[in-house]
């Protein structure tokens, strides 16, 4: 599976180095270069890989600490209501019920293309 480089506006490469590991090098490098004019790239991984070197942001996490970053990102996205409702889904009444330390009742949220967000 490839990144959707033609339509993306923000790419997070999490422990991945698509520039160095893609087998269709000439095609992929051209698509990646075209994407850079309209999108931001962030790379989260310990080493300064080829992709990290070409990214707008490189977060050199210590091995084993990236899970904490993922949970922190999810917390902010959910409690601030920043998720893509067309893809993820939404609360039936439209009111964001994601709160610190509180459980969300499964029947209050209708998921679209995700599975188990509130379970």
N, C-alpha and C positions, 0 to 999 in steps of 0.2 A: 504494500500500500504506500502510495506517495502522499506527500503534503500537497494540499490544494494551492499551489503557488500562484495560480492565475487569479484567484479570488480573495486571497488572504490579506489582512491588514496588520496582523500581529502573529508571529510564530514564536512558540516557546519550544526550544529543543532541550528536553529534559534527559540528560545522560545520553544524548545521541549526537552523532557527528555525521549528518547526512551529506555534507560536502565531500568528506573523505571516504565514505562507505558506499556511495551510490555507484552502481555498476555502469550506468549510462552517463559517463562523466561529461562528455561534451554537451549533450542535451540538458542534463541537470544543471550544469554550471550556467548555461545560457538562461534557463528558466529562473534559477536562483538570482542571477544578476538583474533580470528584468523585474523581479519581485522586490528587490531592494529599493527601487525608486519610489515605491508606494507603501511599503510595509516596514514595520519595526521587527527586529529579531532579538530575542533574549535567549541565552544559553545558560542552563543550570547544570554544571558538572565540575568536578574537581580540577580537571586538567585544561590547559589552554589549547583546545583542539583547533583544527582548521575552521570549523564552524564557529567556535567561540571567538576566534581571532577576527572573524568578519562580522560578528554580531554587534548590534547597537549597545547591548548590555551583556556582560558576562558575570555571573554570580558563582565564584569558585567555592562551592560548598565543601565542607569536610565530608568524607565518606560516612554514610549512615545518618547524616543530619538533614538530608533532603526531604525526608518524610515530615519533619516539623515545618518546613517551608510549605509543603503541600497542604497541610492541615491549616496553617495560618492563612494561606490564600483562600481556601474554601470557606473559612470562618468569615473573612471580610466580604467575599463575594455573596455569601448567603445572607448575612446579617444586614448588609447594606443594600440588598436587593439588586445586585449587579449582574445576575445571571441572565442568559438569553432565554426568555420565556417561550419563544417559538420552538426552540429545540428541547429545553429541559422540561417545561411545563410551568404551572403556576397554581397558587391557592385558588380554590373554587370561588371564593368571594373577593379575590384580588388583594387581600390584606396580607402583607408579609408577616408570617408567624415565626420566622427563624429568629430566636433570641438566645442569648448566652445562657447556657445551663438548663434550657427548657426542651422538652420533647415535643415534637410535632406529631399530631395525630395523622395517621396515614390517610384517612378518609377526607381530610381537609385539603389535600394536594393532589392535583391531577398531572401525572407525568406524561410526557410525549415520547421522547426518544431515549430517555434514561430509565434505569430500572433499579429501584431500591433506595432512592435518595432520602426518603423519609422513613424507611423501615428500620 
